Amino acid sequence: MNPDEEGAMPRTAAELLKTTRSELAPDPNANPFVPPVASGRASLETLAVLALEQHHVIPADQRAFVHLAQRAAEEPAAAGFFTMLAEGEELAAERLGAFMVACEVDERRMQAYEPLPGCQAYPAYISWLALNATPTDAVLAITANFATWGTYCATIAQALRTHYGFTDDACAFFDFFAEPAPALDQQAEAAVQAGLDTGRLDTGSAYTYGRLLQAYEAMFWSTLSATP
């Protein structure tokens, strides 16, 4: 149910964020990629493809978040949210290298790799939001998607240590996203509340954006699951 439907509109940002996360949460059993990793059945090659795809996703998302922060000049809370996200992507990029090394991905393969369309649909849509969405609407949509991503990363990080013998450095990329981010959550709530207070937030559009983001993330995992 769209949280903007009559009689369903939450009164505060905290309520709206909670409702939107709940409405957009995917079926926990629908991800075809994470369970094989969690049980140690996924091949090292499959993990290498994940690393290579993230090598393309991270810088694309980082630039999109910078652009959203710039567009949110009149919405300081939203601008702060996207600035934090952009800085986080930079930190994630620094941690990705060790994971790639553990997956035996060298510089030559990284440069020659052709990214998979199904995996790059998600960052392509983030870029679409950066160009077309009202920043506050994008805050709500993106925040609703983060909880699912963080849960997946926590599961992968544990599996890499347990079944694949990866070091803490090699797991740091996933640890980073699995960790709670209370400051980011507070910034998101402030941005959404400002959108509600000023009338800039269109919850119907934000819900649509969030639904599409969840679908594109599902496509990311299903595409990965089809690799050898």
Secondary structure as GFF3:
##gff-version 3
##sequence-region A 1 228
A	DSSP	alpha_helix	13	24	.	.	.	ID=ss1
A	DSSP	alpha_helix	34	38	.	.	.	ID=ss2
A	DSSP	alpha_helix	44	71	.	.	.	ID=ss3
A	DSSP	alpha_helix	76	102	.	.	.	ID=ss4
A	DSSP	alpha_helix	107	112	.	.	.	ID=ss5
A	DSSP	alpha_helix	117	132	.	.	.	ID=ss6
A	DSSP	alpha_helix	135	164	.	.	.	ID=ss7
A	DSSP	alpha_helix	168	178	.	.	.	ID=ss8
A	DSSP	alpha_helix	182	198	.	.	.	ID=ss9
A	DSSP	alpha_helix	203	225	.	.	.	ID=ss10
###
